[in-house]
Amino acid sequence: MLVNDSRVDLPTVHARGKLGDETFDVYILDDPAMPMVLLWSLGDTGKRIIRISYPSRTTSNRIEEKLSTTGRAEVYGIYFDFAKATITPESEPVLKEIADSWRRTLRGN
């Protein structure tokens, strides 16, 4: 699971059973303050959440921080049209973050 673009393991409650003739599977976030269905399936149909983003109170640039401390950064959130090299509009926030980081590096800030 990605939470604010960091890979994490989350505690879940898993339930499995039958609903009629179909097998049912569900994983729920084990958080009393905000339980959330992370994955469910019923027969051949299902959905899963792969990313959760919470608003951040800091304005620090996570990519820039990672590059300065480790020399590398994992970047999530760059999306392409299916079977094409066309970047989709949903990628704009992370691309802006990369560009801002690059600009600050060039200026020496």
C-alpha positions in Angstrom: 0.0 0.0 0.0 1.2 3.5 -0.7 0.4 6.1 1.9 1.5 9.6 1.0 3.7 8.1 -1.7 5.6 5.8 0.8 5.3 2.1 0.7 3.9 0.8 4.0 2.3 -2.3 5.5 -1.0 -1.6 7.1 -2.8 -3.7 9.8 -6.0 -5.3 8.3 -8.9 -7.5 9.3 -9.5 -10.2 6.7 -12.8 -11.9 6.2 -13.6 -14.7 3.7 -16.8 -16.6 3.1 -19.6 -17.5 0.7 -22.4 -15.2 -0.5 -24.7 -17.6 -2.2 -22.5 -19.6 -4.6 -19.8 -16.9 -4.8 -16.7 -16.6 -2.7 -16.4 -13.3 -0.9 -13.1 -11.8 0.3 -12.6 -8.5 2.1 -9.6 -6.7 3.7 -10.5 -3.8 6.0 -8.0 -1.3 7.5 -7.8 -2.1 11.2 -8.1 1.5 12.4 -11.0 2.3 14.7 -10.7 6.0 13.9 -11.0 5.4 10.1 -11.8 1.9 9.1 -11.7 1.5 5.3 -12.3 -1.3 2.9 -8.9 -1.8 1.1 -9.8 -4.8 -1.0 -13.0 -6.7 -1.7 -13.9 -9.4 -4.2 -17.1 -11.3 -4.9 -16.6 -14.1 -7.5 -14.9 -12.5 -10.5 -15.6 -8.9 -9.5 -13.5 -6.8 -7.1 -11.8 -3.6 -6.2 -8.8 -2.5 -4.3 -7.3 0.7 -3.0 -3.6 1.0 -3.8 -2.9 4.5 -2.7 -4.0 6.7 0.2 -3.0 10.4 0.3 -3.5 12.6 3.3 -3.0 16.4 3.2 0.4 17.3 4.5 1.0 20.3 6.9 4.6 20.7 5.8 5.7 22.2 2.5 8.9 20.3 2.4 9.7 18.5 -0.8 10.0 14.8 -0.2 11.8 14.0 -3.4 14.4 16.7 -2.7 14.9 15.4 0.8 15.4 11.9 -0.3 17.9 12.9 -3.0 19.9 15.0 -0.6 20.1 12.3 2.1 20.3 9.0 0.0 21.0 10.1 -3.5 17.9 8.5 -4.8 14.1 8.8 -4.5 11.2 6.5 -5.3 8.6 8.4 -7.3 4.9 7.4 -7.5 2.1 9.1 -9.3 3.3 9.3 -12.9 0.6 7.8 -15.0 0.5 7.0 -18.7 -2.3 6.3 -21.2 -2.7 2.6 -21.8 -0.1 1.2 -24.2 1.1 4.7 -25.0 3.9 7.1 -23.9 1.4 9.9 -23.2 1.5 11.1 -19.6 -2.0 11.7 -18.1 -3.1 14.9 -16.3 -3.2 13.0 -13.0 0.6 13.0 -13.1 0.8 16.8 -12.8 1.4 17.1 -9.0 4.4 14.8 -8.9 5.8 16.3 -12.1 5.5 19.7 -10.6 7.3 18.5 -7.4 10.1 17.1 -9.5 10.4 20.3 -11.6 10.4 22.5 -8.4 13.1 20.3 -6.9 15.2 20.6 -10.1 14.8 24.4 -10.2 15.9 24.8 -6.5 19.0 22.5 -7.3 20.0 24.7 -10.2 19.7 27.9 -8.2 21.7 26.3 -5.3 18.8 26.7 -2.8 
